[in-house]
Amino acid sequence: MKEEEIHYNYYFWGPLLFKATVNDVDLKKLKKICKKRKDWDYRHNLAGVIDNEYEIDRKEFINIVRRYISAYAQAFKLYYGKEMPGGLNIDSAWVNYMKKGESNPMHIHLPCDLSSVLYLDVPDELLEEQRQFTGKGGGPGSISFFNQCPAPGFVGQQVFKPKTGDFFIFPAMLCHSVATFKSDIERVSIAANFSFRVVDENNKPTDISPDGWQIRQKDVWGG
C-alpha cells in the first residue's frame, strides 16, 4: 500500500534581506566616485567607530546600481507578495574606509525605508584572517543582522563574511553591526539609504520626516 503523501506549507517570516553580487565593471565605476574629501566628511551623521567616512554623489551611485535595485524589486514581490510601493528615492550615500581596530556598533537607519551596504574592496589579508579565526560568532570583519533576541526554534540572526562585490539591501529598521579586524588593511564599502515614493489619497508624497515617518510605515509595509 502506497504511503499517503503529506502536503504542507511553510511561510516566509521577518524582513527581506537581499544579497546580490556587483560585477567588476560596475565596481570599477563605483570606485571612481569615492574620494577622501575632508569637505565631504560624513561622520557626524553615522554610528560607526571609523575615521574615514565620506559622502558620495548619490545620483551617480544610483545610476550605476540601478539594475541591482530592479532585481531587489523582483525579490520584494516574491517575498512580500506585492509590488514594491512606488519607485525609490535615494536619500543619502557614503563611502567607508575601514581600518584595523575600527567597527560599527549595532544600529538602524532612520528616517528612511531601506538601507544598503556594498563592498567595493575586501583585501585577501582579511579573508585569510577570517579563515584562521577559531572563536565563535561571525569573526573578524563580519556583518551581522538581528531580527530578534535568540530563542529556540527561531532564526533571528544572519551573519556574513563579506567579499568584494557583495551588495546587501534590507529594511532600515533591521538592526545590524560590523565586527572589527586585526589585519593592517583598508576595507572599502559604500552605504546608502532609500525611501519609497509613496503618495497619499491626494497624490502627494507622504512624510519621510522623523515626525511623519512612523505613520507612513503603514502605507509602505501594510498592516
Summary of the structure (lengths in Angstrom):
residues: 223
radius of gyration: 19.1
end to end distance: 46.9
largest distance: 77.2
contacts: 600
relative contact order: 0.21
helix: 26%
strand: 30%
